């Protein structure tokens, strides 16, 4: 008799089968992830400087806007790099 976990895993594999990646694809995805982290860190570093300037001047509106910009850029960068990783995943091995 199968456990609920085993049954759930079987159903999951039917709807979205596991994709086996080649070593080259794994390296490409790791490189893309590294680039993504670097790009996010670069933008956050720049915007943190802007944020500190706004805090020092006491401009609460600018602080809020910069915080929103940081979150927006992080999401945009992550989305862009996720699309690149998906392309690698769907390449022929």
Buried (B, 14 or more C-beta within 10 A) or exposed (E): EEEEEEEEEEEEEEEEEEEEBEEEBEEBBEEBBEEBEEBBEEBBEEBEEBBEEBEEEEEEEBBEBBEEBBEEBBEEBBEEBEEBBEEBEEEEE
